[in-house]
Every structure is written in structure tokens, then in C-alpha cells.
Amino acid sequence: MANHASALKRVRQSRKRRLRNKSYKSTISTTVKKALASLE
């Protein structure tokens, strides 16, 4: 585990970013699937 304050902050920030990106990625993939399905 990180000991320095800056490293702890980096851990917190990366966790937030990872969760946000995960939701964005799933939304985008769902939208793409729906768009491709509507073209068929």
C-alpha cells in the first residue's frame, strides 16, 4: 500500500477514474450493439 500522501491521492483518483470509465465503456458498448442491431 502507498505511504506518501501524493501516492495515496493518486490511488483515490485512479479508483474514481476507473469506475467512471467503466460505466462510460459499458454505455458505449451497449449503444453500439443497439445501433448495429437496428441496421440488420
Contacts in CASP RR format, 6 or more apart in sequence:
PFRMAT RR
TARGET T0000
AUTHOR 0000-0000-0000
METHOD contacts of the structure
MODEL  1
MANHASALKRVRQSRKRRLRNKSYKSTISTTVKKALASLE
2 8 0 8 1.000
2 10 0 8 1.000
2 11 0 8 1.000
END
